[in-house]
Each structure stands twice: as structure tokens, then as C-alpha cells.
């Protein structure tokens, strides 16, 4: 039938978890350590801030990599969907640290800005992030419960349940409706105002200090972090929560097929 999804039948090979871990480790090292290094230099005048940023970045990198190695030790040689989902959410969290924690929240916590703008940034950004995650959780649950996604993409096959990864992600994205965290007016504003950074450095110095580059980093970091948070939620519910539920309720292992 036209438009009908035809599943492929080839499953991932036994080294799929190993391959994902090898690809995820550089990501989990690069983004947290890059954020730690830049923030250490950016806030070098504040010794406590530079030390905290260095320690936090290294901690995120270490915890992420150790978690990946534990997943590898437990699931190597398998094509378990749960393992693939855990690897992806850990990788996304490491990237979120760079854009959400370093680029946005570190700026409002450590920069020499007025207390008025500091609290607006922290409360506004934190509240928006919390609302965005809650909204994404609600929408993902509704999509899973109110559509045929699970019935079509999770196929019982003997002792296993097979999830068709490529078809599943494509189908879920077509069913899931999400507003973009990048309003067009916002993007035009950022791109249009960027060439005047040298002038803005003087205009905004009273409220934001001299590091206007960090201002733009925070402005761009928030919408990127919201998109990453939504992606984290989608992958968690589809590739972590659902496999756990299948294994607990039906006592069947959930595997992935290409």
C-alpha cells in the first residue's frame, strides 16, 4: 500500500553496542572538557568560578565515560535497545552540558553582571527549561499512548521484541509535534546584531561587563539546550523507558533492527 512502512529485517551486528560506545566516548570527553576549559579562561579573574567550572566539566566527562564503559561491560555482544538508548542519552547530556550549563547558566552565575540581569537570566532560563522538559514529557507520552507507534514499531518475535530503529525514529518524528525553540525573530535579531559587537561592547558593558561574546553564547546556548533537552526526553521514553516496560511486563528482551 502507498505510504506503508516496510520494515527491514536485518538486525544490528553483535558489535553494535561497542561501535556506539566508541563513537560516544569522544563526544562525552570533548564537550564537557571544552566547556570547562573555556569557562576556566573566561572566568579566570574569579578563582572560585574557574575552579568550579574545571571540576564540573571533568566530573561530567568522567561520569559519562565511566557510565559508557559500564554499559559496554554489561551489554557488549548484544543488540539490546536499552543499551543503545542509554548510550545516546548519556551523549546528549554531555552535549547539553556545553550549551546549557556552560554557555548559558555559567554566564549568569559567574559573569560580572548586575544582580537584576543575573536573576532574570537564572530564573527565566531555569523556569523555561523546566517547562520545556515537562511539556516534552507530556507530548511524548501522549504520542506513545494515542498513536499506533508502539504497535507498528515494536514487533514480538518469539522470545524477543524487535524495534525497527530507522523506521521507528522516522515515524515518531512524523507523529510528534514540537514547537521550535528557535523563533525566527530571535534568530534575525542575533544574526543582525552580531556585526556590531564592538559597539555593543561599550553600550552593554555597564550591565553585562566586557565579555559580549559570552552574552551571545548565552543567547544561542539556551535555545540549543532546549532542543537537546527535548531530544533527550524523546530518546529516553522511546529507547529506555519502553524497553524496560516490555521486559518487566512481558519478560521479553527488546532488540534493535536496522
Secondary structure, 3 states (H helix, E strand, C coil): CCCCCCCCCCECCCCHHHHHHHHHHHHHHHHHHHHHHHHHHHCCCCHHHHHHHHHHHHHHHHHHHHHHHHHHHHHCCCCEHHHHHHHHHHHHHHHHHHHHHHHHHHHHHHCCCCHHHHHHHHHHHHHHHHHHHHHHHHHHHHHHHHCCHHHHHEEEECCEEEEEHHHHHHHHHHHCCCCCCCCHHHHHHHHHHHCCHHHHHHHCHHHHCCCHHHHHHHHHHHHHHHHHHHHHHHHHHHHHHHHHHHHHHHCCEEEEEC
